[in-house]
């Protein structure tokens, strides 16, 4: 592997310029990633703010921290700093945080945040930021009133932007969108068939594991004449709050938008012995299956170790193993993962129609006689 250090840019449809040299290629991959979006708030740049990258440069704990954004990044860092001893104020423009997640799941995490003392400022719009002798002043509107809050640091945790500037994509014939990034087809090929995209610069999934598996697709398609498709990936993800929210597949709203009717099976952890023993009863496992069948369309887990549990469901979905089959998989007792099997049991009980129950009753009566 030859490594060239410097600012690289396309010089044409089959060449890259870097460090004063011109390199020609048969295949190329754009994997420049993404960065935190600068908040479009007057005065915030002048006052100074942190991102999920620069926050780790801090050498002292900020006594008062404002977090902008109630998505995964904002929520993870808000809870972390609250537990480190900062007084955290979380600003979010909508009525509840983690609003892209299952509403019941997000509600459990929101209750945990309130218990821990995080100040949630929901339905809030920050209008401007100013520096003052007492810190950084945040002016915002919430519920029709204008408020002011003084903090020591501001953390911007709302959104990611693809790194496409300076690449001279026009010269390479690569189409792009400033918000979505490099535009690729299902095989991760750009509008220039020689050039592929991988990771945050082109994917809607902004996860490390998504970048990993998109790179695998690109290697197979670019070098080995493969036809692997990103749409075939079963992509789980996890928000690392406490409790965690892990998800794979479709939400119920997604299924209905696609015209799919679903049946939903839920097992709350207050009904799972290990969770009761662990004192981790706030949470649940929720499966969505195709109505009348056991095909798993999607699932959400809310638990302290939800990210460790979701992979079993991902395997089942990738292998086309139905929810009913999970009921026959022996899980060690007591474990929280038993909740997955118990959802399978719940599905299998629905197969006992009144007619089946009647004939089973007659058969049992005959056995006893």
Number of C-alpha atoms within 10 A of each C-alpha: 3 3 5 10 7 10 11 17 19 22 19 15 20 18 18 19 17 16 11 9 9 14 12 14 12 12 14 19 17 17 19 17 20 18 16 17 14 17 18 11 12 13 16 22 14 10 16 14 18 19 20 16 9 11 15 9 8 9 7 6 13 18 15 20 22 26 26 26 24 24 19 22 21 26 24 18 19 29 21 16 19 20 14 12 12 19 19 26 21 25 25 24 17 15 11 18 26 24 16 11 18 19 12 13 24 19 16 19 23 19 11 17 21 11 10 12 14 20 17 19 21 19 16 22 19 22 16 15 23 17 17 10 6 9 15 23 22 20 16 18 17 15 9 8 8 13 13 12 14 18 19 16 22 25 22 23 27 20 16 17 17 24 20 21 11 10 18 16 19 13 14 20 17 21 14 19 11 11 13 15 22 27 18 21 14 12 20 28 21 22 17 17 16 17 23 28 27 26 25 26 26 31 22 11 14 16 15 12 14 22 21 12 16 23 19 14 21 25 17 14 18 22 10 9 9 13 14 18 15 18 10 9 15 17 18 21 21 20 20 20 22 19 22 23 29 25 28 22 22 17 19 20 12 13 18 12 10 8 9 14 14 22 16 16 19 19 21 18 23 16 13 20 17 19 23 14 13 10 11 16 19 19 23 24 26 22 30 24 25 16 12 12 14 22 19 26 22 25 26 28 29 31 28 20 19 26 19 13 19 24 17 12 25 22 12 17 20 13 10 12 16 19 29 22 15 21 20 12 12 9 15 9 10 12 14 26 22 22 26 26 20 22 23 24 18 16 25 15 11 10 13 12 9 10 9 11 12 11 11 13 12 12 11 10 10 9 8 7 5
